[in-house]
């Protein structure tokens, strides 16, 4: 009951563990409010021969059943979490530990955001502002369906990773 009157709470973290010959990098973000609880994870499993990433999203709100989404194994060239907590999309690092960021949830717009965060890349003297947004808008080709996407914004550049289509 106290949470209803207060601000949402958040937690995040990074775990690196050895699984036989593989190394697992797991970042988790949690958001809890009176309206909605969110658990988001990104996991990269790396071995000498292969690398893939996956993820999960669990949404639990007060008016509907718990919703669960999973990201099918995705090649690390498209998406990976590194040992420092950096989310690397299209092999472009941000040089930032995203696992230490708070997850921001906008229930009205139905988006989740990490950042914005200004970072000075190692090969530059100027900062770049990065942000990641997870959204689930209606699909352009079928408005009765939702097309989830992860967007990486770096200054004026946007990279989008489609995460799948879900129809009711």
N, C-alpha and C positions, 0 to 999 in steps of 0.2 A: 504494500500500500504506500510506503514511503516513496517508491520509485515513481508512482503516478504524479507526484508533485515535484519531482526533481528532474535533473537533466539526464539524458540517456547515458549509460555507461558503456565503455569500450575496453577491449583487451586485444592484444596482438602479440605475436611471437614467432620465432624461427627455431626449428629443430633440425639438426643435421645428424644422421645416424647411418651406420654401416649395416647393410643387409647382405651378408655373404660377400660377394665380389662387387656388389652394387652400393652406391651411396644415395641416400634419400634426403632431399632437401624439402622441408615442409613448413610453409608459412600459414598461420591461421589468424583470422580476424573475427572478433565477436562484437556484436552491437546489441544492446538490450535497452528497451524503453517500455513504457506502459502499453504502447500500440503494437510493437513488433520486436521479435528476437531474431537475430541473423547470425549464422555461423558460416563463414566462408573459408575455404582452404585451397591452396595451390601446392601441388606436390610434383617434384621432378625426381625421376629415378634415373640415375646415370651409371653406366658401366663402361668398361673399356670398349665394348662393341656397339652400344646403343644408348640412346637418351630419349626419354619421352616424359611429357608432363600431362597431368590430369588435375581435376579439381572437383570440388563439390560446393553446393550452396544449399543451405537449409533455412527456410523462412517459416516462422511460426508467429501468426498474428492472432489477435483476440477473437476475430469473427469467423475464421475459416480454418480448414484442416491444414496441417503442416505440409508445406510444399518442399520437394527435394529435387535438385537438379544436379547432374553430373556432367563433367567434361570428359568426353572419350579421349583415350590416349592420343596426344598431339605431339608431333615431332618437335624436338627442341629448337630446330631452326625457326619455327614459328613462335614458340612460347616456351620459356624456361625460367625457373627460379634458380639463382646461383647460390653459392655458399655464403655470400654476404647479404642475402635477402633482396638482391636486385631482381626485378621482373624484367626480363629481356625479351622483347618482341622483335621478330624479323631480324634477329642477331644484332640488335641495337641496344647496348646497355645504357642505363641512366646514371650509373655510378652512385646509387642511393640504396639504403636499406629500407625497402618498403614494408618489411615485416614489423618495423617499429612505428609505422604510421597508424593513426586512428582511422577506422572505417567510418565515413560519413554517409548517412542514409537519408535520402529525401523521399519520404513516403508519398508525397503529392505527385512528384514527377516519376516515381518508381525507378530511381537510379541510386547506385552506390558509387562512392568516389574515394580514392586515395590521393591525397595532395590537394591543392597544388604545392609543390616543393621546388625551390630554386636550388640548383646544383651547378657547381663549377666543374665541368669535365676536365680530366687530367691534361688534355691537349689544347686547352683554351684558357683564356683569361676572363672571359665573360660568362655569366651564369645563364643557364637555360632553365626555364620553368617547365616541370613535368607534372602530368596528372593522368591517372587511370580512372576510367569510368566503365562500370558494368551496368548495362541497361537491357531492357526487354521490350522494345517498341513493336507496334504492329508491323508485319512484313509488308514490303512494298508491293509484292506480287499477290498477296492474299491478306487483306486487312482483318480476316477472322482468325488469323494466327499471329503468334508473337515470334519474333526473331531476335534472340539474345545476341549480344555483341560485347566484346571487350575493346575499348578504345584507349589508345595511348596518345596523349597530346604532348608534344615537345615544341614549345614556342608556337609557331603557326602550322606545324606539321601534325597530321593525324594519321595513325595507322589503326586499322580496324581488323579484328579477328572475329569472324562470325562464329557463334557458339551453338548454333542449331535452331531448329524451328519447332514450335510446340503449338498444336492446334487443339482447341477445346472439343 
